[in-house]
Amino acid sequence: MSTAPDSISIHDGTVDPASLTCRPPGDVFVDLLHTLRLLGVTVHCDESFRLVCIRRESRTFQIRSPSLPSLIFSVNADPSMDPVYGDPSFDHGEEVRFMMEICRFRHLADLYLVDSRLMRGPDPVYQFLRTKILGLLRLSKA
């Protein structure tokens, strides 16, 4: 019999092996919140074990002047929490909204999945963020 809380959704979709864990869901949830905040992602708790995440739009501006070389600078409301941005070749600083949720499997006790879904924004940027988050979570550790 599973020890998973009833509030954890059952996963029925495809499974990415990098998102699987045997760690307790409460521990994974705390680590997920911490990781998202470290990456400058705004987090809203949607339901138990489900988060709506927002990587805000970049406020980077490029100034061109004939007498000065090209200057790039960033203006942020909270400089201590700058969001992470990918390579400029694919990440142009757009806002990205995505959902992250800890799920369980119907007939597999003590095996969980950190599921994620893009809600709004470019897919390559979402994939970059997802890979970065899952890598920092180290879900396979005991």
C-alpha positions in Angstrom: 0.0 0.0 0.0 1.3 3.4 -0.9 2.3 5.9 1.7 1.6 8.8 -0.7 -0.7 11.5 0.5 -4.1 11.5 -1.2 -3.5 15.1 -2.3 -0.8 14.0 -4.8 -2.2 13.6 -8.3 -1.8 10.4 -10.2 0.3 10.6 -13.3 -1.0 9.1 -16.5 1.2 10.6 -19.2 4.7 10.0 -20.6 7.6 9.6 -18.2 11.0 11.3 -18.4 13.4 9.1 -16.4 15.2 12.3 -15.2 12.0 13.3 -13.4 11.6 10.1 -11.3 12.4 9.9 -7.6 12.0 7.7 -4.6 12.5 10.6 -2.2 9.6 11.6 0.0 7.3 14.1 -1.9 7.5 16.6 0.9 11.3 16.8 0.8 11.2 17.1 -3.0 8.6 19.8 -2.8 10.7 21.9 -0.4 13.8 21.4 -2.6 11.7 22.4 -5.7 10.6 25.6 -4.0 14.1 26.4 -3.0 15.5 25.7 -6.5 12.9 27.8 -8.2 13.6 30.7 -5.9 17.3 30.4 -6.4 16.7 30.6 -10.2 14.7 33.8 -9.8 11.4 32.1 -10.7 8.2 33.4 -9.1 6.1 30.7 -7.6 2.4 30.5 -6.8 1.0 27.5 -5.0 -1.9 26.3 -7.2 -2.9 23.1 -5.2 -1.1 20.8 -2.9 2.1 19.7 -4.6 1.4 21.8 -7.7 3.1 25.1 -8.5 2.6 27.7 -11.1 6.0 29.2 -12.0 6.8 32.4 -13.8 10.2 33.4 -15.2 9.7 37.1 -15.7 10.6 38.9 -18.9 14.1 40.3 -19.1 14.5 44.0 -18.7 17.7 44.2 -20.7 18.2 47.1 -23.0 20.7 47.7 -25.7 21.9 51.3 -26.3 23.5 52.3 -29.5 25.4 55.5 -30.0 27.7 56.5 -32.8 30.3 57.7 -30.3 30.1 54.8 -27.9 30.4 51.1 -28.4 27.2 49.1 -27.9 26.2 49.0 -24.2 23.9 46.4 -22.6 22.5 46.7 -19.2 19.8 45.2 -17.0 17.1 46.9 -14.9 15.3 44.7 -12.4 13.0 45.4 -9.5 14.9 43.1 -7.2 18.5 42.7 -8.3 19.1 40.0 -5.7 16.7 37.7 -7.5 17.6 37.9 -11.1 16.0 35.1 -13.1 18.2 32.7 -15.0 18.2 33.2 -18.8 19.5 30.8 -21.4 21.8 31.4 -24.4 20.7 34.5 -26.3 20.6 32.4 -29.5 17.3 30.8 -28.3 16.3 32.8 -25.1 15.3 36.4 -25.9 14.1 37.1 -22.4 10.4 36.5 -22.8 8.2 35.6 -19.9 7.7 31.9 -19.4 4.9 30.4 -17.4 4.9 26.7 -16.5 3.5 24.3 -14.0 5.5 21.9 -11.9 3.8 19.2 -9.9 4.9 16.2 -7.8 2.8 13.2 -9.0 2.5 9.6 -8.0 1.8 6.4 -10.0 -1.4 4.4 -9.4 0.2 1.0 -8.7 3.7 1.9 -7.7 4.3 2.7 -4.1 7.0 5.2 -3.2 7.9 6.2 -6.8 7.1 9.8 -7.7 7.6 12.1 -10.6 8.2 15.8 -10.9 5.9 16.6 -13.8 6.0 19.9 -15.7 3.9 21.6 -18.4 4.5 24.7 -20.4 1.6 27.2 -20.0 2.9 30.2 -22.0 6.2 31.1 -23.6 8.7 29.6 -26.1 9.2 25.9 -25.8 13.1 26.0 -26.1 13.3 28.3 -23.1 10.9 26.2 -21.1 13.0 23.1 -21.9 16.1 24.9 -20.8 14.5 25.9 -17.5 13.0 22.4 -17.0 16.4 20.7 -17.6 18.2 23.2 -15.3 15.6 22.7 -12.5 15.6 18.9 -12.7 19.4 18.9 -12.7 19.6 21.0 -9.6 17.0 18.8 -7.8 19.2 15.7 -8.1 16.1 13.5 -7.9 18.0 10.2 -8.0 19.9 10.9 -4.7 18.6 8.9 -1.7 
